[in-house]
Amino acid sequence: MADRSRWLVSTEWLAAHLADSNLVILDGSWHLPASGRHGSAEYETAHIPGALFFDIDAVADTGDPLPHMLPTPEHFAAMVGAMGIGDGDRIVVYDSLGLFSAPRVWWTFKVMGARDVVILDGGLPKWQAEGRPVESGPARQRPARVFHPRFDPDAVRNLAAVRANLDTGAFQLVDARPAARFRGEAPEPRAGLRSGHMPGALNLPWSGLINPDGTMKSGGELRAAFLAADVDLDGPIVTSCGSGVSAALLALALARLGREDVAVYDGSWTEWGGRADTPIATGA
């Protein structure tokens, strides 16, 4: 089983390394559209000292009507380089919910070839609960750096691949949305989307992988959760969710179990449920 420290660092570790010259801290907070919360505004109110704000809606393919779709490797490299993130940096990502959107930032950097990117376990809530320092205001300007992307196409799936999987069953599709949305019993938070799930998909709500303090559950608990959802941990897996955010949290949990070959369906339910030509299943 993968070591916890491989992808997650503790608040104690980060506090001891805040002054490291090669450390880049990213606030990757993002909230569902109906929440009324905005990551950038909350960042300016309080963030970990020296952190930059990473906006998944801006560092994205903004020409795509779907939300926060992956940008091209070249566009990603230009944007993060301008932020002051380059080759050789150790990137630590956190979010304001403890563990929700930070894995999307972690996954994006991994897809683009970053060699050293980890997540702060428990995020900003745990950091603040321990009385650790925060600062307010806009981000400090960092000198531009060079980031050389090494895009991994195997880590991403698109609509065509998921549609073909309905016939081939080449991979297990694991949906991270809450059970009521998966079953089609609750409306989607985005207007215009149908309710339900892709036929044959499995459901493992992302919240079941998180402790009350916002940290990720132990490896044994993660394994039990996937098995309870009928996921074959030895077979091919693609994760999905509403818009590709909590799907990355499932990918993180699977990476902790040694499955670093898991892909994410980037368009997720916003793409599938927003079309008229994709089949939908309801119920368990």
Number of C-alpha atoms within 10 A of each C-alpha: 11 15 12 16 12 13 20 20 18 17 19 12 10 17 14 9 12 16 11 10 9 14 18 20 26 24 26 27 29 23 16 13 10 8 8 7 13 13 19 16 11 16 24 14 13 17 27 23 17 18 23 23 22 24 17 22 13 13 21 19 18 14 10 11 9 15 19 22 21 22 19 15 18 14 15 21 23 19 19 18 19 17 20 17 25 21 16 13 19 19 20 24 30 32 30 25 19 24 29 25 25 32 27 26 27 25 23 24 22 19 20 23 18 22 14 16 22 24 25 27 26 26 28 25 18 20 24 15 9 11 8 14 12 15 15 13 12 16 16 11 11 14 10 15 17 17 24 17 21 16 17 13 10 11 20 18 18 13 15 8 14 21 15 11 16 16 8 10 12 15 18 20 25 27 27 26 23 17 18 17 20 29 17 18 13 13 15 20 14 14 9 12 17 18 20 24 25 23 15 14 19 21 25 26 22 21 18 15 23 20 14 11 15 21 20 23 16 16 19 10 14 20 19 13 17 21 13 11 13 14 20 11 15 7 11 16 20 23 30 30 29 25 22 24 26 26 31 29 28 29 26 23 25 22 19 22 19 15 18 14 13 21 24 27 25 27 23 25 25 22 19 22 22 17 13 10 8 13 14 16 15 15 12 13
